[in-house]
Each structure stands twice: as C-alpha cells, then as structure tokens.
Amino acid sequence: MYGTIARMKVTRENLSGLRAQFAEMEQREVPGFVGSHILEPDGWDDEILLVVFFEDKDSYVRNADDPAQNADYLKMRAFLEADPEWMDGVWHSYVP
C-alpha cells in the first residue's frame, strides 16, 4: 500500500468545514484509493494529521496528477492556515 501523511494547521472555526470537504472528496471515485483518516490530537493546538491510503504508488501518482484532485486540494486549502506538510511513502502492516 502507498500513501501520505499530511500535517495541517486549521482553526477550530474551520474544522467543521474542512471535515465536510473531506467527506465530499471521499465521494469522488478514484481508482486505487483505499481510504483516509484524520487524527485530531489530544491537547488540540490547531493541528490535525491526515493519512491517505492507495493500493499502490502508481494509483497515488495518477490521482496527484488529476486536475480533479487539484480542484479538491484548492477547496481543502481554503480552510487551512498554511500549506500542509506532506510525507509520502509505502505503508507496511504488521497486523497478523
């Protein structure tokens, strides 16, 4: 599996709008997309983590290059205080 982690700065006032945008983005059918999760850390400090999973790197790259994904990103970015920090890579699972 392949994907990304994003660290995002978002105020409490914008969090519900961002959640709604993520829900809207999940409705778009994207080949190879497995799922995503948001972590709102204990001790909230206007920062969340987003993790996104794809079947493989090729699916991830195709989505990243899709103009529809760029449009979704721009809608999401409007809720954020700064550009997200991204870390892409291979996900390994060690659950038996």
Buried (B, 14 or more C-beta within 10 A) or exposed (E): BBBBBBBBBBEEEBBEBBBEBBEEBEEEEBEBBBEBEBEEEEEEEEBBBBBBBBBBBEBBBBBBEBEEBEEBEEBBBEBBEEEBEEEBEEBEEEEE
